[in-house]
Amino acid sequence: MDIRSITSEIKEQMILIRRHLHKNPELSMKEYNTTKIIIETLKDTNIELSELPNGTGVVGVLRGGSEGLTLGLRADIDALPIIENTGLDFTSENEGIMHACGHDIHTTVLLGAALVLDRMKDSLEGNIKFIFQPGEEIMKGAQFVMEQGVLQNEPKVDRIVCLHTWPLIEAGQIGVRKGPIMAATDSFEIEVQGTGGHAAHPHKSVDPIPIAGEIIGALQTIVSRSISPLESAVVTFGQINGGNADNIIANKVVLSGSVRTLTPEMRNHIKEQVVQISEHIAIGHKSKATVSFKPGSHPVINNNELVEVMSDTVKEYLDEESLVYLPEPSLGGEDFSFYLQEVEGMLFRLGTKNEQEASTRSLHNPGLIFDEKAIPTGIIAMSSFALEYLKVGKK
């Protein structure tokens, strides 16, 4: 049997699994029942299964009919702390938790791909390492997986691939992009020092509030004036905290926000600019600004060769209309990027949009409804890519 016919055979089973996962979502690093479902689904296959520590997450190894490279296929399995508002028959029964980012679909697609590839085991010219990863939403899961040696343990992963749902393209389509596809996600905090004092005597104090306001305004010029208009970046302030009464000059103000960038070079440039501008403005007002950065995920930068293999594969196993070249990256973040610090890889998009308005809402929206037509498409794309890439890699 070929990939399409096997996928057709297991389609209804996969949709039922997806609905069960959607109905029973679990938060990051607490995906105990999801882990059990993954193991139960794959227990009768040739895949060598290993449960990750703490009972959250699974790694499976499928050894092909001949020796070759090892391809890692990863799906994240956690949900979000969101109250669902979709009205679906299989709405979340875990109050305040929802699969609003499509990780239930990611998990289902990888399960389906595992079942398909298991039945085509003898045709694989290498190995597949299936990684069902916990904790993506809190940006800890990939590092947790890597700490267990999953990329390095025999068979060592040579390349790694994942998918992500995307409500901007039609269900049944696959979106690809060479180079940067998702952003680095860093956060920062700026503490502006004042001296405190009476509101009636501002000249006797250093007031950190107007200094903080000047810093906010100046940092907006980083994107508009210090980087090329052809490059993308975001500097966003999310919080301002300072003062506790209307007749007291505050002794400090704390600002915090987020930076999104698509290359390591731009990431470093914006960090330097935030520090330099904030410190110099504060000095000009006889104050002091202390800037601290909390690194988040890295940018997701796709390997171009893998994108080309995926493009050819989608055209062959689906059709030309199923392939979409994404015109621009997303400035959202993905902890898949941590794997890419060790091995090259690729993230591709799985379209989930249909004619209903609810399917076009943004990821993390409590009313977002994913079109399940995406599931067989994802299974075919991921399975066929694995089969074809191992052939290409062997050559």
C-alpha positions as CSV (number, residue, x, y, z in Angstrom):
1,M,0.0,0.0,0.0
2,D,1.2,3.6,-0.6
3,I,1.1,6.6,1.8
4,R,-2.2,8.0,0.5
5,S,-4.1,4.7,0.8
6,I,-2.7,4.0,4.3
7,T,-3.6,7.5,5.4
8,S,-7.1,7.1,4.0
9,E,-7.4,3.8,5.9
10,I,-6.5,5.4,9.3
11,K,-8.1,8.8,8.8
12,E,-11.2,8.3,10.9
13,Q,-9.1,6.8,13.7
14,M,-6.8,9.8,13.7
15,I,-9.8,12.3,13.8
16,L,-11.2,10.4,16.8
17,I,-7.8,10.6,18.6
18,R,-7.6,14.3,17.8
19,R,-11.0,15.0,19.2
20,H,-10.2,13.0,22.4
21,L,-7.0,15.1,22.8
22,H,-8.9,18.3,22.2
23,K,-11.5,17.3,24.8
24,N,-8.8,16.4,27.3
25,P,-6.1,19.0,27.0
26,E,-3.2,19.2,29.5
27,L,-0.9,22.1,30.4
28,S,2.9,22.2,29.8
29,M,4.9,19.5,31.6
30,K,1.7,17.9,32.8
31,E,0.8,15.9,29.7
32,Y,0.4,12.6,31.5
33,N,-2.7,11.2,29.8
34,T,-1.6,12.5,26.4
35,T,1.6,10.6,26.9
36,K,-0.4,7.4,27.7
37,I,-2.5,7.8,24.5
38,I,0.6,8.2,22.4
39,I,2.1,5.0,23.8
40,E,-1.2,3.1,23.5
41,T,-1.6,4.1,19.8
42,L,1.9,3.0,18.9
43,K,2.4,0.0,21.2
44,D,1.8,-2.6,18.5
45,T,4.1,-1.1,15.9
46,N,7.8,-1.8,15.2
47,I,8.7,1.6,16.8
48,E,10.9,1.4,19.9
49,L,9.1,3.6,22.4
50,S,10.7,5.4,25.4
51,E,8.7,7.5,27.8
52,L,10.5,10.7,28.9
53,P,11.2,11.4,32.6
54,N,8.2,12.5,34.8
55,G,5.8,10.7,32.4
56,T,5.5,13.6,30.0
57,G,6.5,13.0,26.4
58,V,7.5,10.1,24.3
59,V,10.4,9.3,21.9
60,G,10.1,6.5,19.3
61,V,12.7,5.0,17.0
62,L,11.8,3.3,13.7
63,R,14.7,1.6,12.0
64,G,14.3,1.3,8.3
65,G,15.0,-1.5,5.9
66,S,18.5,-0.2,5.1
67,E,21.1,2.0,6.8
68,G,21.2,5.7,6.3
69,L,20.5,9.0,8.0
70,T,18.2,9.5,11.0
71,L,15.5,12.1,10.6
72,G,13.8,13.6,13.7
73,L,10.1,14.3,13.4
74,R,8.8,16.4,16.3
75,A,5.3,17.4,17.6
76,D,4.5,19.4,20.7
77,I,1.7,18.0,22.8
78,D,0.8,20.7,25.4
79,A,-2.2,23.0,25.6
80,L,-2.8,26.6,26.9
81,P,-4.4,28.1,30.0
82,I,-7.4,29.4,28.0
83,I,-11.1,29.0,28.5
84,E,-12.4,27.5,25.3
85,N,-15.2,29.3,23.4
86,T,-15.8,27.2,20.2
87,G,-19.0,25.4,20.9
88,L,-17.6,22.2,19.5
89,D,-19.1,18.9,20.5
90,F,-15.7,17.9,21.8
91,T,-15.0,21.2,23.6
92,S,-12.4,21.0,26.4
93,E,-13.7,19.3,29.6
94,N,-10.6,20.5,31.5
95,E,-11.8,23.9,32.7
96,G,-9.5,26.8,31.7
97,I,-7.3,24.6,29.4
98,M,-7.6,24.6,25.6
99,H,-5.7,23.4,22.6
100,A,-5.8,26.8,21.0
101,C,-2.5,26.5,19.2
102,G,-3.3,23.2,17.4
103,H,-0.9,21.0,19.3
104,D,-3.7,18.3,19.4
105,I,-3.4,18.3,15.6
106,H,0.4,18.3,15.6
107,T,0.3,15.2,17.9
108,T,-2.3,13.5,15.8
109,V,-0.4,14.1,12.5
110,L,2.8,12.7,14.0
111,L,0.9,9.7,15.3
112,G,-0.6,9.2,11.9
113,A,2.8,9.6,10.2
114,A,4.3,7.0,12.6
115,L,1.6,4.5,11.8
116,V,2.1,5.1,8.0
117,L,5.9,4.9,8.1
118,D,5.8,1.8,10.4
119,R,3.9,0.0,7.6
120,M,6.4,1.2,5.1
121,K,9.4,0.3,7.3
122,D,11.2,-1.8,4.7
123,S,11.1,1.1,2.2
124,L,12.9,3.5,4.6
125,E,16.5,4.1,3.7
126,G,17.5,5.2,7.2
127,N,15.8,5.8,10.6
128,I,13.0,8.0,12.0
129,K,13.1,9.3,15.5
130,F,9.6,10.5,16.5
131,I,9.7,13.1,19.3
132,F,6.4,13.9,21.1
133,Q,7.6,16.9,23.1
134,P,6.0,18.4,26.2
135,G,6.2,22.0,27.4
136,E,6.5,24.0,24.2
137,E,4.2,26.8,25.4
138,I,6.4,27.6,28.3
139,M,9.6,27.4,26.1
140,K,11.1,24.6,28.3
141,G,10.1,21.4,26.4
142,A,12.8,21.3,23.7
143,Q,15.6,21.9,26.2
144,F,14.1,19.2,28.4
145,V,14.1,16.8,25.5
146,M,17.7,17.7,24.6
147,E,18.9,17.3,28.2
148,Q,17.8,13.6,27.9
149,G,20.2,13.2,25.0
150,V,17.4,12.6,22.5
151,L,19.2,14.2,19.6
152,Q,22.5,12.6,20.4
153,N,21.5,9.1,21.6
154,E,21.8,6.3,19.0
155,P,20.7,6.7,16.4
156,K,21.9,10.3,16.3
157,V,19.5,12.8,14.7
158,D,20.9,14.3,11.5
159,R,18.1,16.6,10.6
160,I,14.8,17.5,12.4
161,V,11.4,18.7,11.1
162,C,8.2,19.8,12.6
163,L,4.9,21.3,11.5
164,H,2.6,24.0,12.8
165,T,-1.0,24.8,12.2
166,W,-1.7,28.0,10.3
167,P,-5.1,29.7,10.0
168,L,-3.8,31.9,7.2
169,I,-3.8,29.2,4.5
170,E,-6.5,26.8,3.4
171,A,-6.9,23.4,5.0
172,G,-5.3,20.8,2.7
173,Q,-2.4,23.1,1.9
174,I,1.2,23.1,3.1
175,G,3.1,26.3,3.6
176,V,6.9,26.5,3.1
177,R,9.5,29.2,3.4
178,K,13.3,29.2,3.0
179,G,15.4,30.9,5.7
180,P,13.8,32.6,8.7
181,I,10.2,31.5,9.3
182,M,9.7,32.4,13.0
183,A,11.3,34.9,15.4
184,A,13.5,35.0,18.4
185,T,11.5,36.0,21.5
186,D,13.4,37.9,24.1
187,S,12.0,39.9,27.0
188,F,13.5,42.9,28.8
189,E,13.1,45.0,31.9
190,I,14.3,48.6,32.4
191,E,14.5,50.0,35.9
192,V,14.7,53.8,36.0
193,Q,15.9,55.2,39.3
194,G,14.5,58.4,40.8
195,T,15.0,59.9,44.3
196,G,11.4,60.3,45.5
197,G,10.0,63.5,46.8
198,H,7.0,65.8,47.2
199,A,4.9,66.4,44.1
200,A,4.8,70.2,45.0
201,H,8.6,70.4,44.8
202,P,9.7,68.5,41.6
203,H,12.9,70.6,41.3
204,K,14.2,69.0,44.5
205,S,13.9,65.4,43.1
206,V,14.8,63.3,40.1
207,D,11.4,62.1,38.7
208,P,11.7,58.7,36.9
209,I,8.3,58.9,35.3
210,P,9.1,61.5,32.6
211,I,12.5,59.8,32.1
212,A,10.7,56.5,31.5
213,G,8.4,58.2,29.1
214,E,11.3,59.5,27.1
215,I,12.9,56.1,27.0
216,I,9.7,54.5,25.7
217,G,9.4,57.1,22.9
218,A,13.1,56.8,22.0
219,L,13.1,53.0,21.8
220,Q,10.4,53.1,19.2
221,T,12.9,54.6,16.9
222,I,15.0,51.5,16.9
223,V,12.8,49.8,14.4
224,S,11.8,52.9,12.5
225,R,15.3,54.5,12.2
226,S,18.1,52.1,13.1
227,I,17.3,49.0,11.0
228,S,16.7,48.6,7.3
229,P,13.0,49.0,6.2
230,L,13.5,45.6,4.4
231,E,14.1,43.8,7.7
232,S,11.6,42.9,10.4
233,A,11.7,43.4,14.1
234,V,9.4,44.3,17.0
235,V,10.0,46.2,20.2
236,T,6.9,46.2,22.4
237,F,6.3,47.5,25.9
238,G,3.8,45.4,27.9
239,Q,4.1,46.9,31.4
240,I,4.8,50.2,33.2
241,N,5.0,50.2,36.9
242,G,5.9,53.2,39.1
243,G,4.6,55.4,41.9
244,N,1.9,54.8,44.6
245,A,0.2,58.2,45.1
246,D,-0.7,61.3,43.1
247,N,1.2,63.6,45.4
248,I,4.5,61.7,45.6
249,I,7.3,61.6,43.1
250,A,8.2,58.0,42.6
251,N,11.6,56.7,43.5
252,K,11.7,54.3,40.5
253,V,9.8,53.1,37.4
254,V,10.0,49.6,36.0
255,L,9.3,49.0,32.3
256,S,9.1,45.6,30.7
257,G,8.5,44.4,27.2
258,S,9.3,42.0,24.3
259,V,11.7,42.0,21.4
260,R,11.1,39.9,18.3
261,T,13.8,39.4,15.7
262,L,14.6,37.1,12.8
263,T,18.4,36.8,12.7
264,P,21.1,36.5,15.4
265,E,22.7,39.7,14.1
266,M,19.4,41.7,14.5
267,R,18.8,40.2,17.9
268,N,22.2,41.5,19.1
269,H,21.8,44.9,17.5
270,I,18.4,45.6,19.1
271,K,19.7,44.5,22.5
272,E,22.7,46.9,22.2
273,Q,20.4,49.7,21.2
274,V,17.9,49.2,24.0
275,V,20.8,49.3,26.6
276,Q,22.6,52.2,25.0
277,I,19.5,54.4,24.5
278,S,18.0,53.7,27.9
279,E,21.3,54.3,29.8
280,H,22.1,57.5,28.0
281,I,18.7,59.1,28.4
282,A,18.8,58.4,32.1
283,I,22.3,59.9,32.4
284,G,21.1,63.0,30.7
285,H,18.5,63.5,33.5
286,K,20.9,62.7,36.4
287,S,19.3,59.3,36.8
288,K,20.3,55.7,36.1
289,A,18.6,53.0,33.9
290,T,19.4,49.4,34.5
291,V,18.5,47.1,31.6
292,S,18.2,43.3,31.9
293,F,17.3,40.8,29.1
294,K,15.8,37.4,29.5
295,P,16.6,35.3,26.5
296,G,13.7,33.4,24.9
297,S,13.6,31.1,21.9
298,H,16.0,31.6,19.0
299,P,14.8,32.4,15.5
300,V,13.6,29.4,13.5
301,I,15.7,29.4,10.3
302,N,14.9,26.7,7.8
303,N,17.4,24.7,6.0
304,N,16.8,25.4,2.3
305,E,17.6,21.9,1.1
306,L,14.8,20.5,3.3
307,V,12.4,23.1,2.0
308,E,13.1,22.1,-1.5
309,V,12.6,18.4,-0.7
310,M,9.3,19.2,1.0
311,S,8.2,21.3,-2.0
312,D,8.9,18.5,-4.4
313,T,7.2,16.0,-2.2
314,V,4.0,18.0,-1.7
315,K,3.7,18.4,-5.5
316,E,4.2,14.7,-6.0
317,Y,2.2,13.1,-3.2
318,L,-0.6,15.8,-3.0
319,D,-0.6,18.3,-5.9
320,E,0.7,21.7,-7.1
321,E,-2.2,23.6,-5.5
322,S,-1.5,22.1,-2.1
323,L,1.9,23.9,-2.0
324,V,2.0,27.5,-0.8
325,Y,5.2,29.6,-0.6
326,L,4.8,31.8,2.5
327,P,5.7,35.4,1.5
328,E,6.8,36.5,5.0
329,P,7.9,35.0,8.3
330,S,5.9,35.1,11.5
331,L,7.2,37.1,14.5
332,G,5.8,34.5,16.8
333,G,8.2,32.2,18.6
334,E,8.8,28.4,18.7
335,D,11.0,26.4,21.1
336,F,11.7,24.1,18.1
337,S,14.5,26.7,17.5
338,F,16.5,25.1,20.4
339,Y,16.9,21.9,18.4
340,L,18.2,24.0,15.5
341,Q,21.2,25.1,17.6
342,E,22.4,21.4,17.4
343,V,21.1,20.1,14.0
344,E,19.7,21.8,10.9
345,G,16.0,21.5,10.3
346,M,12.7,22.9,9.0
347,L,9.3,24.0,10.2
348,F,6.5,23.9,7.7
349,R,2.9,25.2,8.0
350,L,-0.2,23.1,7.9
351,G,-3.2,25.1,6.6
352,T,-6.4,24.9,8.8
353,K,-8.6,27.6,7.3
354,N,-12.0,27.1,5.7
355,E,-15.0,29.3,4.8
356,Q,-16.0,29.8,8.4
357,E,-14.9,32.9,10.2
358,A,-13.9,31.0,13.3
359,S,-11.2,29.1,11.3
360,T,-9.5,32.4,10.4
361,R,-8.9,33.6,14.0
362,S,-5.4,33.9,15.3
363,L,-3.6,31.1,17.2
364,H,-4.3,31.3,20.9
365,N,-7.8,32.7,20.3
366,P,-10.4,31.0,22.5
367,G,-12.8,30.7,19.6
368,L,-10.4,29.4,17.0
369,I,-11.7,26.2,15.2
370,F,-9.2,24.2,13.1
371,D,-10.5,22.4,10.0
372,E,-9.8,18.6,10.5
373,K,-9.2,18.3,6.7
374,A,-5.7,19.3,7.6
375,I,-5.0,16.1,9.4
376,P,-4.7,13.7,6.4
377,T,-2.8,16.4,4.5
378,G,-0.3,16.7,7.3
379,I,0.1,12.9,7.6
380,I,0.8,12.6,3.9
381,A,3.1,15.5,3.8
382,M,5.2,14.4,6.8
383,S,5.3,10.7,5.9
384,S,6.2,11.3,2.2
385,F,8.8,13.9,3.2
386,A,10.5,11.4,5.5
387,L,10.5,8.7,2.9
388,E,11.9,11.0,0.2
389,Y,14.4,12.9,2.4
390,L,16.1,9.6,3.5
391,K,16.5,8.7,-0.2
392,V,18.0,12.1,-0.9
393,G,20.2,12.0,2.2
394,K,21.6,8.6,1.3
395,K,22.7,9.8,-2.1
